[in-house]
Amino acid sequence: MLQRTAVSPIFSSTSSPLLLMAIARRIPLMSFIQHSYHTLHRPSILSCHHPDHRPLARPVKFSSRRAEFCSLVSSAASRIHESSSTVATRVSGRETKAQRRAARNSPEGQLRVKIDMCSKSGDLTEALRLYDEACRDGIPVTQHLYNVLLYLCSSSNAGSFSDLGLKRGFEIFQQMVIDKIDPNEATFTNAARLAAGLEDPDMAFDLVKQMKNFDIPPKLRSYGPALFGYCEKEMADKAYEVYVHMNETGVVAEEAEISALLKVSAGAEKGDRVYEMIHRLRAMVRQVAESTMEIIEDWFKSEGGGKIGLGKWDERRVREGVVKGGGGWHGQGWLGDGPWRVTRTQVDEEGVCQCCGEKLVCIDIDPRETEHFARSLSSLACKKEVKSDFIRFQEWLRRHGPFDAVVDGANISLINQQHFNFHQLNNVVNKLREMSPSKRFPLIILHKSRVTGGPAQHPKNQALLERWKNSGALYATPPGSNDDWYWLYAAVSFKGLLVTNDEMRDHLFQLLGTSFFPRWKEKHQVRLSVSTSGLKLHMPPPYSIVIQESEKGSWHVPMSTDDDIATPRQWLCATRQSS
């Protein structure tokens, strides 16, 4: 194994410029050059016999930092791929308990446990001490440990990135390359964050581009250091280069990224880009956070926002755009001219803006999208649940359906309750039955433990459960299952109402990864409020809670909220002052 010294990292003539420049901005330049030059020529550091370890033949040229860094990473790709054929084939089959225990108790296993604990506590200093000790003792450092160390270095800060984190982070990244450890997405992302600590988005973007040489697909987080770095430096064109690259690799920007692009575009008075980003928010986010609302509000109030727009436009073309887009937007650009009248307001139950009096529209859902979503949901549920259990549920639905509504029984029974309340659930079920055109029970989904244990054993509750079961309205999900999959699939497949206060934002629903889901929720989710005056079902609104662009050129932007029942939702209304 390659021996390393814990006194100082091993440098090569190829990679040294990167390391020097990595910290040159944080330490007085001349003193650091002198220190580094003497350090690089110390015999103890260059005593390791390795083809990559060569003394510097000439002073470092700082101007070539990114070029030489990219050269380092590119050459590493070929060296790592060449060495991959020599890796011993891993023994197939499951490890025994004894093997796993031996692995945990080995020096490598103990090192992993200790450094993982440092990661949890954010202790960079201790993690680096353990790393240096491992290097001195010849303990192999795995890909996982390198990534944990890079993460700690890239996230260590005290108001700003620490000199220690930056300096050691790039050294560790270099050592990983020298050791021919395969990098992965986390490796490059953490290195890009180090570049962000240098306020160098160019380097961060170069790292993302280098991932292709390793056949590593970037993630959204991989682009963050470069994108946000360019936006902070108000380099709009460079920020959009990153955005284009994201699209080319199939990475979808979320609200934080779109908001950053929106802000830098507004600052540069790039009205077409602002228009594009607001529509991206409309399609991907629908309701925006307070911080995003402020960016949009500032744009409409700005001098640049008032300069852009058409005094006259083709009304027929605008109407065609509305029809083609499904309603709520036309995509024909800014309509009207002159300053905007900008107000934060509310929308009544019928969708009428209380500021301008304009009625918001209801955007229909394509039935084909619903069917496709149901199939995708079924496929995903079969992977996450016991497949035979979920198929049995689908067969049960075919025998007992359709249902006008589906009730998330556990959620409804516990709203404003300390214990599972069958009486509250029964009241909701009866209300839904009265509302149903067929006057039949809604489908009630409960976990099996709720049907057999606890309050379910009370005689009155047993009678309720028996009544629902005999009516074909109760389905008990099997032990170990997640009933969320069951009630969601049933509601989607029957195109019915879903009664739950679950905001459906956890990991399970993130797996769905589709813009259709929030649109479906808006049209189908019924929420419940409980007060001293009784129960109240809040039906889906008769309008779409999404950014809307009217044929008259006005805009309405909804702000996201955790509970728009308790606190009325805020909307931003923007109309031309001349209209």
C-alpha positions in Angstrom: 0.0 0.0 0.0 1.1 3.5 -0.7 2.6 5.0 2.5 1.6 8.6 3.4 2.9 11.0 6.0 0.7 12.5 8.5 3.0 15.6 8.8 1.9 17.0 5.4 0.0 15.8 2.3 1.9 14.4 -0.7 2.0 16.8 -3.6 2.6 16.3 -7.3 3.9 18.9 -9.7 0.6 18.5 -11.6 -1.7 19.3 -8.7 0.3 21.6 -6.5 -0.9 24.8 -8.3 -4.5 23.9 -7.4 -3.6 23.5 -3.7 -1.6 26.7 -3.6 -4.2 28.7 -5.3 -7.0 27.1 -3.2 -5.9 29.0 -0.1 -3.9 31.9 -1.6 -7.0 34.1 -1.2 -7.3 33.3 2.5 -3.6 33.6 3.6 -1.2 36.5 2.8 0.0 35.6 -0.6 3.8 36.1 -0.4 4.2 34.5 3.0 2.1 31.5 1.8 4.2 31.1 -1.4 7.4 31.1 0.6 6.0 28.6 3.1 4.6 26.3 0.4 7.7 26.4 -1.7 9.9 25.2 1.2 7.3 22.7 2.3 7.0 21.2 -1.1 10.8 20.6 -1.2 11.1 19.0 2.2 12.7 15.6 1.8 10.4 14.0 4.3 7.4 14.8 2.2 8.8 13.6 -1.1 10.3 10.4 0.4 7.4 8.2 -0.8 8.4 6.3 -3.9 5.4 6.7 -6.2 5.3 7.7 -9.9 3.0 10.5 -9.1 5.3 12.1 -6.5 7.8 14.3 -8.2 9.6 17.3 -6.9 8.7 20.6 -8.5 11.0 21.4 -11.4 9.9 25.1 -11.5 8.1 27.7 -9.4 4.3 27.4 -9.4 2.3 29.5 -11.9 -0.8 30.6 -10.2 -2.6 31.8 -13.4 -3.2 28.2 -14.6 -5.1 26.9 -11.6 -8.3 25.7 -13.3 -6.6 24.4 -16.3 -4.1 22.3 -14.3 -6.9 21.2 -11.9 -9.0 20.0 -14.8 -6.0 18.2 -16.2 -5.5 16.5 -12.8 -9.1 15.3 -12.7 -9.1 14.2 -16.4 -5.9 12.2 -16.1 -7.3 10.6 -12.9 -10.3 9.3 -14.9 -8.0 7.3 -17.3 -5.8 6.1 -14.4 -8.7 5.0 -12.3 -10.4 3.2 -15.3 -7.0 1.5 -16.1 -6.6 0.3 -12.5 -10.2 -1.0 -12.3 -9.3 -4.2 -14.1 -6.9 -5.1 -11.4 -9.4 -4.9 -8.6 -10.1 -8.3 -7.1 -13.5 -9.8 -7.8 -15.7 -9.5 -4.7 -17.0 -12.7 -3.1 -20.6 -13.1 -4.1 -23.3 -14.0 -1.6 -24.3 -12.6 1.8 -21.8 -11.9 4.5 -22.1 -14.0 7.6 -22.7 -12.3 11.0 -19.1 -13.2 11.9 -17.8 -11.5 8.8 -19.8 -8.4 9.4 -18.6 -8.3 13.1 -15.0 -8.8 12.0 -15.3 -5.9 9.5 -16.8 -3.6 12.2 -13.9 -4.5 14.6 -11.2 -4.1 12.0 -9.0 -0.9 12.0 -10.9 0.2 8.8 -14.3 -0.5 10.4 -13.3 1.4 13.6 -12.0 4.3 11.6 -15.3 4.5 9.7 -17.4 4.5 12.9 -15.3 7.3 14.4 -15.3 9.5 11.3 -19.0 9.0 10.8 -19.5 10.2 14.4 -17.4 13.3 13.5 -19.7 13.9 10.5 -22.8 13.7 12.8 -21.3 16.2 15.2 -19.6 18.4 12.6 -16.2 17.9 14.2 -13.7 18.6 11.4 -10.7 18.9 13.6 -11.1 15.4 15.1 -11.9 13.9 11.7 -8.7 15.3 10.2 -6.7 14.0 13.2 -8.2 10.5 12.7 -7.4 10.8 9.0 -3.8 11.8 9.6 -3.4 9.0 12.1 -4.8 6.5 9.6 -2.3 7.7 6.9 0.6 7.4 9.4 -0.5 3.9 10.4 -1.2 2.7 6.9 -4.9 2.1 7.3 -6.7 2.2 4.0 -9.1 5.1 3.4 -12.2 4.1 1.5 -14.3 6.1 -0.9 -16.9 6.6 1.8 -14.4 8.0 4.3 -12.9 10.3 1.7 -16.4 11.6 0.9 -17.2 12.2 4.6 -13.9 14.1 5.0 -14.6 16.2 1.9 -18.1 16.9 3.2 -16.8 18.1 6.5 -14.2 20.3 4.9 -16.7 21.8 2.5 -19.3 22.5 5.2 -16.9 23.7 7.9 -17.5 27.4 8.4 -17.6 30.1 11.0 -19.5 32.8 9.1 -17.5 31.8 6.0 -15.5 28.8 4.9 -12.5 28.1 7.3 -9.0 28.2 6.0 -8.5 24.7 7.5 -11.5 23.2 5.7 -10.5 24.7 2.3 -6.8 23.8 2.6 -7.2 20.3 3.8 -10.3 19.7 1.6 -8.3 20.2 -1.6 -5.4 18.2 -0.2 -7.7 15.3 0.6 -9.3 15.5 -2.9 -5.9 15.2 -4.4 -4.9 12.3 -2.2 -8.0 10.5 -3.3 -7.0 10.9 -6.9 -3.4 9.7 -6.1 -4.8 6.6 -4.3 -6.9 5.8 -7.4 -10.1 5.7 -5.4 -13.1 5.9 -7.7 -14.9 9.2 -7.1 -18.7 9.4 -7.2 -21.2 12.2 -7.3 -20.7 13.1 -3.7 -17.0 13.5 -4.3 -17.4 16.0 -7.1 -20.3 17.8 -5.3 -18.2 18.3 -2.1 -15.2 19.5 -4.2 -17.5 21.9 -6.0 -18.6 23.2 -2.5 -14.9 23.8 -1.7 -14.7 25.8 -4.9 -17.7 27.8 -3.7 -15.8 28.5 -0.5 -13.1 30.1 -2.7 -15.9 32.2 -4.4 -14.9 30.5 -7.6 -18.0 29.3 -9.5 -15.9 28.6 -12.6 -14.1 25.9 -10.8 -17.3 24.5 -9.4 -18.8 24.4 -12.9 -15.7 22.7 -14.3 -16.0 20.0 -11.7 -19.6 19.3 -12.8 -18.5 19.0 -16.4 -15.7 16.6 -15.4 -18.2 14.2 -14.0 -19.0 13.1 -17.5 -15.5 11.7 -17.9 -16.3 9.3 -15.0 -19.7 8.4 -16.3 -21.2 10.0 -13.2 -24.6 11.7 -13.7 -24.8 15.0 -11.8 -27.6 15.6 -9.3 -29.3 18.9 -8.5 -27.0 19.5 -5.6 -24.0 19.1 -7.9 -25.0 22.3 -9.7 -25.7 24.4 -6.6 -22.2 25.7 -5.9 -21.7 27.0 -9.5 -25.3 28.2 -10.0 -25.6 30.1 -6.7 -22.0 31.3 -7.0 -22.7 33.0 -10.4 -25.9 34.4 -9.1 -24.3 35.9 -6.1 -21.7 37.5 -8.4 -24.5 38.8 -10.6 -23.2 36.9 -13.6 -26.5 36.2 -15.3 -25.2 34.8 -18.5 -22.9 32.3 -16.8 -25.7 31.3 -14.4 -27.8 30.4 -17.4 -25.0 28.4 -18.9 -25.3 26.2 -15.8 -29.1 26.1 -16.2 -28.7 24.9 -19.8 -26.3 22.3 -18.7 -28.7 21.1 -16.1 -31.4 20.7 -18.7 -29.1 18.8 -21.0 -28.3 16.3 -18.3 -32.0 15.9 -17.3 -31.6 17.6 -13.9 -34.7 19.6 -12.9 -34.3 22.9 -11.1 -36.4 23.4 -8.0 -37.7 26.6 -6.4 -34.3 27.6 -4.8 -32.5 27.4 -8.2 -35.3 29.1 -10.1 -35.5 31.9 -7.6 -31.8 32.5 -7.8 -32.0 32.7 -11.6 -35.1 35.0 -11.3 -33.3 37.4 -9.0 -30.1 37.6 -11.1 -32.2 38.1 -14.2 -34.3 40.9 -12.6 -31.1 42.6 -11.4 -29.8 42.5 -15.0 -33.1 43.8 -16.3 -33.4 40.7 -18.6 -37.2 40.8 -18.9 -37.4 37.8 -21.1 -35.5 35.7 -18.6 -37.7 36.9 -15.7 -40.8 35.9 -17.8 -39.3 32.5 -18.4 -38.4 31.9 -14.8 -41.8 32.9 -13.5 -43.4 30.4 -15.8 -40.9 27.8 -14.6 -42.2 28.5 -11.1 -45.8 28.2 -12.4 -45.1 24.8 -13.9 -42.8 23.3 -11.2 -43.7 25.0 -7.9 -47.2 26.5 -8.4 -47.2 28.3 -5.0 -44.0 30.2 -4.0 -42.2 30.8 -0.7 -42.1 34.2 0.9 -38.5 34.8 -0.3 -39.5 34.0 -3.9 -42.6 36.2 -3.5 -40.3 39.1 -2.5 -38.2 38.7 -5.6 -41.2 38.7 -7.9 -42.7 41.7 -6.0 -39.4 43.6 -6.4 -39.4 42.9 -10.1 -42.9 44.3 -10.7 -42.1 47.4 -8.6 -38.8 48.0 -10.4 -38.1 50.5 -13.1 -36.9 47.7 -15.4 -40.2 45.8 -14.9 -42.2 48.9 -15.9 -40.2 49.4 -19.1 -40.9 46.0 -20.6 -44.2 45.0 -22.3 -46.3 45.4 -25.4 -48.8 48.3 -25.7 -50.7 46.4 -28.3 -50.9 42.7 -28.9 -52.7 40.1 -31.0 -55.7 39.1 -28.9 -56.5 36.1 -31.1 -52.9 34.7 -30.6 -53.1 35.3 -26.9 -56.5 33.4 -26.7 -55.0 30.6 -28.7 -52.1 30.4 -26.3 -54.5 30.1 -23.3 -56.3 27.2 -25.0 -53.1 25.5 -26.0 -51.7 25.9 -22.5 -54.8 24.4 -20.7 -55.8 27.7 -19.1 -54.3 30.2 -16.7 -51.4 31.4 -18.9 -50.7 32.2 -22.5 -46.9 32.4 -22.8 -46.9 35.3 -25.3 -44.7 37.6 -23.2 -45.4 40.7 -21.1 -48.6 42.4 -22.1 -49.3 46.1 -21.5 -46.8 48.9 -20.8 -45.9 51.3 -18.0 -45.5 50.8 -14.3 -47.2 48.0 -12.4 -49.7 48.3 -9.5 -48.5 45.7 -7.1 -50.5 44.6 -4.0 -50.6 41.7 -1.6 -54.1 40.5 -1.3 -56.4 37.5 -0.9 -58.8 35.6 -3.1 -62.3 34.7 -2.0 -63.9 31.2 -2.1 -65.0 31.7 -5.7 -61.5 32.7 -6.8 -62.2 36.5 -7.2 -59.2 38.7 -6.4 -60.1 41.2 -3.7 -57.7 43.8 -5.2 -58.5 43.9 -9.0 -61.8 41.9 -9.0 -60.5 39.4 -11.7 -61.7 35.8 -11.3 -59.0 33.2 -11.4 -59.6 30.2 -13.6 -59.8 26.5 -12.9 -57.2 24.5 -14.9 -58.4 21.1 -15.9 -56.4 17.9 -15.5 -56.0 15.7 -18.6 -57.7 12.3 -17.9 -54.8 10.6 -19.7 -52.4 12.1 -17.2 -54.5 10.7 -14.3 -54.4 7.2 -15.8 -50.7 7.4 -16.4 -50.1 8.6 -12.9 -52.2 5.7 -11.5 -50.1 3.2 -13.4 -46.9 4.8 -12.2 -48.2 4.9 -8.6 -49.1 1.2 -8.8 -45.6 0.3 -10.2 -43.8 2.2 -7.4 -46.1 0.9 -4.7 -45.4 -2.7 -5.8 -41.7 -2.0 -5.4 -42.0 -0.5 -2.0 -44.7 -2.7 -0.5 -45.0 -6.5 -0.5 -46.1 -6.9 -4.1 -48.7 -9.7 -3.5 -50.3 -7.5 -0.7 -50.7 -4.6 -3.1 -52.0 -6.7 -6.0 -54.5 -8.2 -3.6 -55.7 -4.7 -2.7 -56.1 -3.8 -6.4 -58.2 -6.9 -7.0 -60.3 -6.0 -3.9 -60.9 -2.5 -5.4 -62.1 -4.0 -8.7 -64.6 -6.1 -6.8 -65.9 -3.4 -4.4 -65.3 -0.1 -6.3 -65.8 2.5 -7.6 -65.9 5.0 -4.6 -66.7 8.7 -4.8 -64.3 9.4 -1.9 -61.4 7.7 0.0 -60.7 8.5 3.7 -57.3 8.3 5.3 -58.8 6.8 8.4 -55.9 7.2 10.8 -55.3 10.8 9.9 -58.9 11.9 10.2 -59.4 10.0 13.5 -56.5 11.9 15.2 -57.1 15.5 14.1 -57.3 17.5 17.3 -57.4 14.3 19.3 -55.0 12.7 21.7 -56.3 9.2 21.0 -57.8 7.4 18.0 -61.4 8.7 17.8 -63.8 6.4 15.9 -66.6 8.8 16.6 -64.9 11.6 14.7 -64.1 9.2 11.8 -67.7 8.1 11.7 -69.0 11.7 11.5 -66.8 12.4 8.5 -67.9 9.1 6.8 -71.6 10.0 7.3 -71.0 13.5 5.9 -69.4 12.1 2.8 -72.1 9.6 2.4 -74.7 12.3 2.4 -72.8 14.3 -0.2 -72.4 11.2 -2.5 -74.7 11.1 -5.5 -75.0 7.3 -5.0 -75.4 7.7 -1.2 -72.9 4.9 -0.6 -70.1 4.9 2.0 -66.7 6.2 1.1 -63.7 3.8 1.1 -62.1 3.8 4.6 -58.4 2.8 4.7 -57.1 1.7 8.1 -54.1 -0.2 9.1 -54.9 -3.7 10.5 -53.7 -2.8 13.9 -56.3 0.0 14.1 -59.0 -2.5 13.2 -58.1 -5.2 15.8 -56.4 -3.4 18.7 -56.8 -0.5 21.1 -60.1 1.5 20.8 -61.3 -0.9 18.1 -62.1 -3.4 20.8 -64.8 -1.2 22.3 -68.2 -2.7 21.5 -69.5 0.5 19.8 -66.4 0.7 17.6 -66.6 -2.9 16.8 -70.2 -2.3 15.6 -69.0 0.6 13.4 -66.2 -1.5 11.9 -68.5 -4.4 11.2 -71.0 -2.1 9.5 -68.3 -0.6 7.2 -66.9 -4.1 6.5 -70.3 -5.5 5.5 -70.9 -2.5 3.2 -67.6 -3.2 1.4 -66.3 0.2 2.5 -63.4 -0.8 4.8 -60.0 -2.1 3.8 -57.4 -3.0 6.5 -53.9 -2.8 5.2 -51.6 -5.7 6.2 -49.0 -5.5 9.0 -45.7 -3.8 7.9 -47.4 -1.9 5.2 -47.6 1.9 4.7 -51.3 2.7 4.2 -50.4 6.0 2.4 -49.8 4.0 -0.8 -53.2 2.3 -0.5 -55.4 5.4 0.1 -53.6 7.5 -2.5 -53.8 4.8 -5.2 -57.5 4.2 -4.6 -58.3 7.9 -4.8 -56.3 8.4 -8.0 -57.6 5.3 -9.7 -61.2 6.2 -9.0 -60.7 9.9 -9.8 -62.5 10.6 -6.5 -62.0 12.8 -3.5 -59.3 12.1 -0.9 -60.1 13.1 2.7 -56.9 13.8 4.7 -55.0 16.6 6.3 -51.8 14.9 5.4 -49.8 17.5 3.4 -48.1 14.6 1.5 -44.7 16.2 1.6 -42.6 13.4 3.1 -40.1 11.1 1.4 -42.8 8.7 0.1 -44.5 11.4 -1.9 -41.2 12.9 -3.1 -40.6 9.5 -4.8 -43.4 10.3 -7.2 -41.3 13.0 -8.8 -43.9 14.4 -11.0 -45.5 17.9 -11.5 -48.9 16.1 -11.8 -49.2 15.3 -8.2 -49.6 18.8 -6.8 -52.2 19.6 -9.5 -54.1 16.4 -8.6 -54.0 17.2 -4.9 -55.4 20.7 -5.5 -58.4 19.1 -7.3 -59.1 16.1 -5.1 -57.9 16.7 -1.6 -60.6 17.4 1.0 -59.3 18.7 4.4 -61.0 18.6 7.8 -61.2 21.3 10.5 -62.5 20.6 14.0 -63.7 23.3 16.3 -66.3 23.8 19.1 -68.9 24.3 16.4 -68.3 20.9 14.9 -66.6 19.3 11.9 -66.2 21.1 8.6 -65.0 19.6 5.3 -63.1 22.0 3.1 -63.7 21.0 -0.4 -61.2 21.6 -3.3 -61.4 25.3 -4.5 -63.3 26.1 -7.8 -60.1 27.7 -9.1 -56.5 26.7 -9.4 -54.0 27.8 -6.8 -51.2 28.4 -9.1 -49.4 31.4 -10.7 -51.8 32.8 -13.3 -51.3 35.1 -16.2 -54.4 36.6 -17.7 -55.3 37.6 -21.2 -55.3 41.2 -20.0 -51.7 41.0 -18.9 -52.3 40.9 -15.2 -50.5 38.4 -12.8 -51.6 36.6 -9.7 -49.0 34.7 -7.7 -50.0 32.5 -4.7 -47.7 32.1 -1.7 -47.3 28.7 -0.2 -48.7 28.0 3.3 -48.8 25.1 5.7 -52.4 25.8 6.6 -54.5 28.1 4.5 -57.6 27.2 6.5 -56.2 28.8 9.7 -54.4 31.6 7.9 -55.8 32.9 4.6 -53.4 32.5 1.7 -51.6 35.6 0.4 -51.6 36.4 -3.3 -49.6 38.9 -5.2 -51.7 40.9 -7.7 -49.8 42.8 -10.4 -51.7 44.9 -12.9 -50.6 47.8 -15.2 -51.4 51.2 -13.7 -52.6 52.4 -17.1 -55.2 49.6 -17.3 
